[in-house]
Amino acid sequence: MPDKTVIGEFLAAHGGPFFELQRRLGLLQEQALKVERRAVIFVGLAWGVPALLSIIEGNLVRGAGTPFLFDPGVWTRFFIAVGAFVLAERQVEVQLRATLAQFTRAPLIAPDSTAKAAALVTTALRRRNSGLAEAVCLALAALASLLSYFNLANSDTAAWALRGPPGDGGLTLAGWWCLVVSSPIFWFLLARGLWRHLVWAMLLRGLSRQKLRLVATHPDGKAGLAFIGRYPNAYAVFMFGMSCVVGAALAHFLQKNTLAISTYGYAMAAWLIIVLGLFALPLLVFTPPLSALKARTLAASGAQATRALRLAERKLLGVNVAVPEAEDGKAPEEIADPSKHYEAARKLSVFLLSRSALVPLGAAALLPLAAAGATLLPYKELLSVVKKLLLL
């Protein structure tokens, strides 16, 4: 099995230049992420400062277009999403660590695969700590913020960010702050969170290729791997933050009548598919070993069942009806009946993804989008759509 110390070091929210920077600034400690405190700080930087600047410039609750306080895009990106991304860190870290530790506790890794499994964890730690990866995340955040400048400068609704008519005047202090500070914070936290999930997915892919001590008759119905399929729920808060941003965008288009109600329903379904796909793909890597286990177990159990049932037939009738054997009439040896074993193997699921495990994640993805249409569609109709999508 992989070394317990190595596995214990895989802390998804630790490591990397950004973590070290926060530690040196006293925002967190090695043994305490202090997510609540950091969420307040980052939300204060991303949302609180431009709110204060809007008060100074008189754009907080008044303006020709949408004031700062009533802009859903500002609330979802810089308040809800930024806070959710930070708050999710502890939940994700605890769940992923517990999931990985189960490989040791079972144990699931064959002894001759111990070294390879430990090397996979070490590689995952190196990727997690990569300065290059975080530099790329920062570059993507800067690029996304730069592109948002053109959208902000030509917006006909974000009056709080403009000093004059769209396309003619410059940005207000609040507008510049959101462009230079708030937007990069949002995009960086998003990109960093997705990168670390990719690191986890690559680790699962490597572990799935090791020799796993699986058993088809395990009571979890997934050969002892069902615990892995529960990890997506740890990302419910993270996905809620993302979905709020998507929901705000849909609400904007709905209010401007540039998005048909029918298209809105398809958008909800498409977003749910994207979210579930993001977490289904890492779990699909275990389908090949589960399929192979199921096939081999059914073949072995089927062969044993043939021998056991022909023996029972000889005991009852004294001879096998079909192709009597040389043993007919002799004292038979006892052969265990593998019928229950065969039936358990037949029911073995080769997919770790389960509806019950993904309902919280699906709800976190859909509820913000449902809220986006609440001003145009009846409340009961929206809940009906969400319920149908979750029960697909």
Sequence and secondary structure as in RCSB ss.txt:
>XXXX:A:sequence
MPDKTVIGEFLAAHGGPFFELQRRLGLLQEQALKVERRAVIFVGLAWGVPALLSIIEGNLVRGAGTPFLFDPGVW
TRFFIAVGAFVLAERQVEVQLRATLAQFTRAPLIAPDSTAKAAALVTTALRRRNSGLAEAVCLALAALASLLSYF
NLANSDTAAWALRGPPGDGGLTLAGWWCLVVSSPIFWFLLARGLWRHLVWAMLLRGLSRQKLRLVATHPDGKAGL
AFIGRYPNAYAVFMFGMSCVVGAALAHFLQKNTLAISTYGYAMAAWLIIVLGLFALPLLVFTPPLSALKARTLAA
SGAQATRALRLAERKLLGVNVAVPEAEDGKAPEEIADPSKHYEAARKLSVFLLSRSALVPLGAAALLPLAAAGAT
LLPYKELLSVVKKLLLL
>XXXX:A:secstr
   HHHHHT  TTS SHHHHHHHHTTS BTTB  HHHHHHHHHIIIIIHHHHHHHHHT SS  SS  GGG HHHI
IIIIIIHHHHHHHHHHHHHHHHHHHHHHHHTT B GGGHHHHHHHHHHHHHHHT HHHHHHHHHHHHHHHHHHHH
HHHT SS GGGBSSSTTTS B HHHHHIIIIIHHHHHHHHHHHHHHHHHHHHHHHHHHTS B   TT TTSSTT 
GGGGGGGGGGHHHHHHHHHHHHHHHHHHHHTT S HHHHHHHHHHHHHHHHHHHHHHHHTTHHHHHHHHHHHHHH
HHHHHHHHHHHHHHHHHSS SSS  TTTTS        HHHHHHHHT  S    HHHHHHHHHHHHHHHHHHTTT
TS HHHHHHHHHHHHT 
